[in-house]
Amino acid sequence: MRLPFTGSFWRQLGDLLLSSTTREGKTFAVAIVMAASISSASLDIPAFHLLSALCALVLVAYAAGMLRKPRLRVRGELAARAVAGEAVAMEFTLENTMRRAAFDVSAGFLKLPVEVRVATEAALVPVLEPGERTTVAVTLTTARRGLYELPDVRAFSTFPLNLCRFRAPRNADRPRARPLIVYPHFHPLSAIDVPVSARYQPGGIALSSNVGESPEYIGNRPYRAGDSTRHLDFRAWARLAQPVVREYQEEYYCRLALVLDTYVPGKKKPPREGFPNLEAAVSMSAAIADALGRGEYVIDIFAAGPKLHVFRAGRHTAHFENVLEILAGVDACRSNPFEEVTPALTDELANISTVICVLLDWDEAREGLVRAAIDCGCAVKVILVRDEEPTMPLAHLSDTCDIARYTSAAVSRGEVDAL
């Protein structure tokens, strides 16, 4: 039979003690442990008296803190979005709902995900009179893009000795736990040279905006046999005394495919900042999507992670923030994803003008994807983000597609200004 005080219980107890102890309190705890280890040999040495004094001081501080435990109302909004490597600030309002003053009060997150760190803690308010309000600010930072769950914001007091955080009861209108989307950090491109050719898209604007068929109106002309009666302009017919039809132009525009390679072979665990090549490739993809989003392009993004993400952007079909949300959640794929990417992309190649591939290596699987796009008449641009030499040489494809190679450090430092 499993005992209730094993495993997760001790982990939760440890998390509670760590989150309820201040930096000074942790230092005080280390001093108690050292005094206990020294005095364990004999009860007559002065270290035992020091241990007794430290323990008595902790007990008195804990008892006084529980007696003066505050009742505070905390309000504010948790951040919903952030950028990797950049700080995000949040402000919270504290209100003393007691009939007596509260001392050394503040608010903050008592337990955060490992990837999220507190850059600047909220300042302690020495005294908060009854009914008084004050504002405190907390700044968080994340080293890596992703989706993280922020816990509730808790108001607390560290009175009397700033050793422990005595939490105030939760109020109904407190800032509640919510996910934090951390976008990839990228440096915008000043220019991008994309070899494109317009291809006819069945449905025209309807394909890119999903608002129904709306070909572009270019003017009127006399009626000819075979013209649709739905295009008759009766007002112009009445003025000119002859049948007139409205003339429309079918839509031709550039549709691009942006393929992001996330294949990282092996079983090596990623560092806290993630795999450097993959993170740089994601940043490069975000910069490319940002540059292309300023033009009249429809962009299909194929991101192969544990699941294949297919996302369409451009021409008012989606905002750039939606693209960043997709890229924020892309994770490393430990099995070859091109078995899924190549068939999905091949089905769309007939309507795609240009394929931009952001790759982490060059091997037979990746070469097969590029050759399939070239054989379908698409212009191909390959961007290799890799610190080491590729598995296969790139020289034999330099005549059929545009190839550029960058290191992860160059991408991270913003040295790539144009493609």
C-alpha positions as CSV (number, residue, x, y, z in Angstrom):
1,M,0.0,0.0,0.0
2,R,1.3,3.4,-0.9
3,L,1.8,5.7,2.0
4,P,0.3,9.3,1.8
5,F,3.5,10.9,3.0
6,T,5.9,9.8,0.3
7,G,6.9,10.9,-3.2
8,S,4.9,13.9,-4.3
9,F,4.0,14.9,-0.7
10,W,7.6,15.6,0.1
11,R,8.1,17.4,-3.2
12,Q,5.1,19.6,-2.5
13,L,6.3,20.3,1.1
14,G,9.8,21.2,-0.2
15,D,8.3,23.6,-2.8
16,L,6.1,25.1,-0.1
17,L,9.1,25.7,2.2
18,L,11.2,27.2,-0.6
19,S,8.5,29.5,-1.9
20,S,7.6,30.6,1.6
21,T,11.2,31.5,2.5
22,T,12.9,34.7,1.5
23,R,16.6,34.9,0.4
24,E,17.5,36.0,3.9
25,G,15.5,33.1,5.3
26,K,17.4,30.6,3.2
27,T,20.7,32.1,4.4
28,F,19.4,31.8,8.0
29,A,18.5,28.1,7.4
30,V,22.0,27.4,6.1
31,A,23.5,29.0,9.2
32,I,21.2,26.7,11.4
33,V,22.3,23.6,9.5
34,M,26.0,24.5,9.9
35,A,25.6,25.3,13.6
36,A,23.7,21.9,14.0
37,S,26.5,20.0,12.3
38,I,29.2,21.6,14.4
39,S,27.3,21.2,17.7
40,S,26.4,17.6,17.0
41,A,29.7,16.4,18.5
42,S,29.0,17.8,22.0
43,L,26.4,19.9,23.8
44,D,29.1,21.9,25.7
45,I,30.6,23.8,22.8
46,P,29.4,27.4,22.1
47,A,28.0,26.3,18.7
48,F,25.1,24.6,20.5
49,H,24.2,27.8,22.2
50,L,24.4,29.6,18.8
51,L,22.1,26.9,17.4
52,S,19.6,27.3,20.3
53,A,19.6,31.1,19.8
54,L,19.0,30.8,16.0
55,C,16.2,28.3,16.5
56,A,14.5,30.4,19.2
57,L,14.8,33.5,16.9
58,V,13.1,31.6,14.1
59,L,10.3,30.4,16.3
60,V,9.6,33.9,17.7
61,A,9.6,35.4,14.2
62,Y,7.2,32.7,12.9
63,A,4.8,33.2,15.8
64,A,4.9,37.0,15.4
65,G,4.3,36.7,11.7
66,M,1.3,34.4,12.1
67,L,-0.2,36.7,14.6
68,R,0.3,39.7,12.3
69,K,-0.7,37.8,9.1
70,P,-2.2,40.4,6.8
71,R,-5.4,40.5,4.8
72,L,-4.7,42.2,1.5
73,R,-6.5,42.5,-1.8
74,V,-4.4,42.3,-4.9
75,R,-5.5,43.3,-8.3
76,G,-3.9,43.5,-11.7
77,E,-3.4,41.8,-15.0
78,L,-0.9,39.0,-15.9
79,A,1.0,39.4,-19.1
80,A,-0.2,37.2,-21.9
81,R,2.7,37.6,-24.3
82,A,6.4,38.1,-24.0
83,V,9.6,37.8,-26.2
84,A,12.4,35.4,-25.4
85,G,15.3,37.2,-23.7
86,E,13.4,40.4,-23.0
87,A,11.8,41.4,-19.7
88,V,8.1,41.8,-19.3
89,A,6.8,44.0,-16.5
90,M,3.5,43.7,-14.6
91,E,2.0,46.0,-12.0
92,F,-0.3,45.0,-9.2
93,T,-2.3,47.0,-6.8
94,L,-2.3,46.1,-3.1
95,E,-5.1,47.2,-0.7
96,N,-5.1,46.8,3.1
97,T,-8.5,45.5,4.1
98,M,-7.7,45.2,7.8
99,R,-8.5,47.7,10.6
100,R,-4.8,47.8,11.5
101,A,-1.6,48.6,9.6
102,A,0.2,45.9,7.6
103,F,4.0,45.9,7.7
104,D,6.5,44.8,5.0
105,V,3.9,43.8,2.4
106,S,4.4,43.0,-1.2
107,A,3.1,40.7,-4.0
108,G,4.6,38.3,-6.5
109,F,4.8,34.8,-7.8
110,L,5.8,32.3,-5.2
111,K,6.4,29.4,-7.6
112,L,7.3,29.9,-11.3
113,P,8.1,27.4,-14.1
114,V,11.8,26.6,-14.3
115,E,12.2,28.5,-17.6
116,V,10.7,31.7,-16.2
117,R,12.8,33.8,-13.8
118,V,12.1,36.9,-11.7
119,A,14.3,39.7,-13.1
120,T,13.1,42.3,-10.6
121,E,11.1,41.4,-7.5
122,A,8.3,43.7,-6.2
123,A,9.6,46.2,-3.6
124,L,8.5,45.7,0.0
125,V,6.1,48.4,1.3
126,P,7.2,49.1,4.9
127,V,3.8,50.2,6.1
128,L,0.3,50.0,4.5
129,E,-2.3,51.8,6.6
130,P,-6.0,50.5,6.8
131,G,-7.8,51.1,3.5
132,E,-4.6,52.4,1.8
133,R,-3.6,51.2,-1.6
134,T,-0.2,51.0,-3.3
135,T,1.2,49.7,-6.6
136,V,4.1,47.2,-6.9
137,A,5.8,46.0,-10.1
138,V,7.3,42.6,-10.9
139,T,9.5,41.9,-13.9
140,L,9.9,38.4,-15.5
141,T,12.2,37.2,-18.1
142,T,12.5,33.9,-20.1
143,A,15.5,32.6,-21.9
144,R,13.6,30.5,-24.4
145,R,10.4,30.8,-26.4
146,G,7.4,28.5,-25.5
147,L,4.2,28.3,-23.6
148,Y,4.4,28.6,-19.8
149,E,1.7,28.6,-17.1
150,L,2.0,31.5,-14.7
151,P,0.6,30.8,-11.2
152,D,-1.7,33.1,-9.2
153,V,-0.2,36.3,-7.8
154,R,-0.1,36.2,-4.0
155,A,0.1,39.1,-1.6
156,F,2.3,38.4,1.5
157,S,4.1,40.0,4.4
158,T,7.7,39.3,5.6
159,F,7.2,40.9,9.0
160,P,8.9,40.8,11.4
161,L,12.5,39.7,10.3
162,N,12.1,39.2,6.6
163,L,12.7,35.5,6.9
164,C,9.4,34.0,5.8
165,R,6.6,35.1,3.5
166,F,3.2,35.0,5.3
167,R,0.6,34.7,2.5
168,A,-2.6,36.7,2.6
169,P,-5.8,34.9,1.8
170,R,-6.8,34.8,-1.8
171,N,-9.3,37.4,-3.0
172,A,-11.9,36.7,-5.6
173,D,-10.8,39.4,-8.1
174,R,-7.0,38.5,-7.9
175,P,-4.9,38.0,-11.0
176,R,-5.6,34.3,-11.8
177,A,-3.2,31.8,-13.4
178,R,-3.0,32.0,-17.1
179,P,-0.6,30.8,-19.9
180,L,2.2,33.1,-21.0
181,I,3.2,32.8,-24.7
182,V,6.8,33.6,-25.2
183,Y,7.5,34.6,-28.8
184,P,10.9,33.8,-30.5
185,H,13.3,36.8,-30.5
186,F,14.3,37.9,-34.0
187,H,16.0,40.7,-35.8
188,P,13.9,42.2,-38.7
189,L,15.3,41.9,-42.2
190,S,15.8,45.1,-44.1
191,A,15.3,43.3,-47.5
192,I,14.7,39.8,-48.8
193,D,15.3,38.7,-52.4
194,V,12.6,36.2,-53.3
195,P,12.5,34.8,-56.8
196,V,8.7,34.7,-57.4
197,S,6.3,34.2,-60.3
198,A,2.6,34.8,-60.1
199,R,0.5,31.7,-60.6
200,Y,-3.2,31.6,-61.1
201,Q,-5.1,30.7,-57.9
202,P,-8.5,29.1,-58.4
203,G,-10.9,31.3,-56.5
204,G,-8.7,34.4,-56.6
205,I,-9.1,36.6,-53.5
206,A,-11.5,34.0,-52.0
207,L,-8.5,31.7,-51.4
208,S,-6.6,34.3,-49.4
209,S,-9.4,36.1,-47.6
210,N,-12.2,33.6,-47.2
211,V,-14.9,36.1,-47.8
212,G,-16.4,34.6,-51.0
213,E,-15.6,35.2,-54.6
214,S,-14.6,38.8,-55.3
215,P,-12.5,39.1,-58.4
216,E,-11.2,42.6,-59.0
217,Y,-13.5,45.0,-61.0
218,I,-11.6,46.8,-63.8
219,G,-14.4,48.5,-65.9
220,N,-17.3,48.0,-68.3
221,R,-17.3,46.9,-72.0
222,P,-20.0,46.1,-74.6
223,Y,-21.9,42.8,-74.3
224,R,-20.6,39.9,-76.3
225,A,-22.3,36.6,-77.0
226,G,-21.6,34.1,-74.3
227,D,-21.2,36.7,-71.5
228,S,-22.8,35.9,-68.2
229,T,-26.1,37.8,-67.6
230,R,-25.1,38.2,-64.0
231,H,-22.5,40.7,-65.1
232,L,-24.9,43.0,-66.9
233,D,-24.7,46.6,-65.8
234,F,-28.3,47.8,-66.2
235,R,-27.6,51.4,-65.4
236,A,-24.9,51.7,-68.0
237,W,-27.2,49.8,-70.5
238,A,-29.9,52.5,-69.9
239,R,-27.5,55.4,-70.5
240,L,-25.9,53.9,-73.6
241,A,-29.0,52.2,-75.0
242,Q,-26.9,49.0,-75.6
243,P,-26.1,46.0,-73.4
244,V,-23.1,46.6,-71.2
245,V,-21.3,44.1,-68.8
246,R,-19.0,44.6,-65.9
247,E,-15.5,43.2,-66.6
248,Y,-13.5,41.5,-63.8
249,Q,-9.9,40.4,-63.7
250,E,-9.0,37.0,-62.2
251,E,-6.5,37.1,-59.4
252,Y,-2.9,36.1,-59.9
253,Y,-0.6,36.5,-56.9
254,C,2.5,35.0,-55.3
255,R,2.0,32.1,-53.0
256,L,5.0,31.0,-51.0
257,A,5.9,28.0,-48.8
258,L,8.1,28.5,-45.8
259,V,9.5,25.2,-44.6
260,L,11.0,25.1,-41.1
261,D,13.3,22.2,-40.3
262,T,13.1,21.0,-36.7
263,Y,14.8,17.6,-37.0
264,V,17.5,17.3,-34.3
265,P,18.8,13.7,-34.3
266,G,20.0,11.9,-31.3
267,K,18.7,11.8,-27.7
268,K,20.7,14.6,-26.2
269,K,18.6,16.8,-23.9
270,P,18.4,20.4,-24.9
271,P,20.1,23.0,-22.7
272,R,18.0,25.7,-20.9
273,E,18.2,28.0,-23.9
274,G,17.3,25.2,-26.3
275,F,19.3,23.8,-29.2
276,P,21.3,26.8,-30.7
277,N,20.8,25.8,-34.3
278,L,17.1,25.2,-33.9
279,E,16.4,28.4,-32.0
280,A,18.3,30.4,-34.6
281,A,16.3,28.7,-37.4
282,V,13.1,29.6,-35.6
283,S,14.2,33.2,-35.3
284,M,15.2,33.3,-38.9
285,S,11.8,31.9,-39.9
286,A,10.1,34.6,-37.9
287,A,12.2,37.3,-39.6
288,I,11.4,35.9,-43.0
289,A,7.6,35.7,-42.2
290,D,7.8,39.3,-41.0
291,A,9.5,40.5,-44.1
292,L,7.2,38.6,-46.5
293,G,4.1,39.7,-44.5
294,R,4.8,43.3,-45.6
295,G,4.3,42.3,-49.2
296,E,1.4,40.9,-51.3
297,Y,2.2,37.3,-50.6
298,V,0.2,34.4,-49.3
299,I,2.5,32.4,-47.1
300,D,2.0,28.7,-46.2
301,I,4.2,27.8,-43.2
302,F,5.1,24.1,-42.8
303,A,6.7,23.5,-39.4
304,A,7.5,19.9,-38.7
305,G,7.7,19.2,-35.0
306,P,6.2,16.3,-33.0
307,K,3.2,17.3,-35.1
308,L,3.1,18.9,-38.5
309,H,1.9,22.5,-38.3
310,V,0.5,24.0,-41.5
311,F,-0.5,27.6,-41.2
312,R,-1.4,30.2,-43.8
313,A,-0.7,33.9,-43.4
314,G,-0.5,37.0,-45.6
315,R,-3.0,39.0,-47.6
316,H,-5.1,39.7,-44.4
317,T,-5.6,35.9,-43.8
318,A,-3.9,36.1,-40.4
319,H,-1.9,38.5,-38.2
320,F,1.8,38.2,-37.7
321,E,1.2,37.4,-34.0
322,N,-0.5,34.2,-35.1
323,V,2.7,33.2,-36.9
324,L,4.7,33.9,-33.8
325,E,2.4,31.8,-31.7
326,I,2.9,28.9,-34.0
327,L,6.7,29.3,-33.9
328,A,6.7,29.7,-30.1
329,G,5.2,26.2,-29.8
330,V,7.4,24.4,-32.3
331,D,9.6,21.8,-30.6
332,A,12.5,19.7,-31.7
333,C,11.6,16.6,-33.6
334,R,13.7,13.6,-32.8
335,S,12.6,11.5,-35.8
336,N,12.9,12.5,-39.4
337,P,9.9,14.8,-40.2
338,F,10.4,15.0,-43.9
339,E,8.4,11.9,-44.4
340,E,5.4,14.1,-43.4
341,V,6.5,17.4,-44.8
342,T,7.4,16.3,-48.3
343,P,3.9,14.7,-49.2
344,A,2.0,17.6,-47.6
345,L,4.1,20.1,-49.5
346,T,4.0,18.2,-52.8
347,D,0.2,18.4,-52.8
348,E,0.4,22.2,-52.8
349,L,3.4,22.7,-55.2
350,A,1.2,23.2,-58.2
351,N,-0.1,26.4,-56.8
352,I,3.1,27.6,-55.0
353,S,5.4,30.0,-56.6
354,T,8.4,29.9,-54.3
355,V,9.6,27.6,-51.6
356,I,11.9,29.0,-48.8
357,C,13.5,26.2,-46.8
358,V,15.2,27.0,-43.4
359,L,17.2,23.9,-42.8
360,L,19.4,22.6,-40.0
361,D,21.5,20.2,-42.1
362,W,21.8,19.0,-45.7
363,D,21.2,15.3,-46.4
364,E,19.3,13.0,-48.8
365,A,15.9,13.6,-47.2
366,R,16.3,17.4,-47.3
367,E,17.7,17.2,-50.9
368,G,14.7,15.2,-51.9
369,L,12.3,17.9,-50.7
370,V,14.2,20.6,-52.5
371,R,14.4,18.6,-55.8
372,A,10.6,17.9,-55.6
373,A,10.0,21.7,-55.4
374,I,12.3,22.4,-58.3
375,D,10.8,19.7,-60.5
376,C,7.3,21.3,-60.0
377,G,8.6,24.6,-61.4
378,C,8.9,26.4,-58.1
379,A,11.7,28.8,-57.3
380,V,13.6,27.6,-54.3
381,K,15.7,29.5,-51.7
382,V,17.6,27.4,-49.2
383,I,18.9,28.9,-45.9
384,L,21.1,26.6,-43.9
385,V,21.5,27.5,-40.2
386,R,24.3,25.3,-38.8
387,D,27.5,25.7,-36.9
388,E,29.1,22.5,-38.1
389,E,29.8,21.3,-41.6
390,P,26.7,19.8,-43.3
391,T,26.4,16.0,-43.8
392,M,26.4,16.4,-47.6
393,P,28.0,19.2,-49.7
394,L,25.8,21.9,-51.1
395,A,27.8,22.8,-54.1
396,H,26.0,20.6,-56.6
397,L,22.7,22.4,-56.1
398,S,24.0,26.0,-56.3
399,D,23.1,26.3,-60.0
400,T,19.4,25.3,-59.5
401,C,18.5,27.2,-56.3
402,D,19.7,30.1,-54.1
403,I,21.6,28.8,-51.1
404,A,22.9,30.7,-48.1
405,R,24.5,29.5,-44.9
406,Y,24.7,31.2,-41.5
407,T,25.8,30.2,-38.0
408,S,23.5,30.3,-35.1
409,A,25.6,33.0,-33.5
410,A,25.3,35.3,-36.5
411,V,21.5,34.9,-36.5
412,S,21.2,35.5,-32.8
413,R,23.4,38.7,-32.9
414,G,21.4,40.1,-35.8
415,E,24.3,40.0,-38.3
416,V,21.9,38.8,-41.0
417,D,20.4,42.0,-42.3
418,A,19.2,40.9,-45.7
419,L,18.6,37.6,-47.6
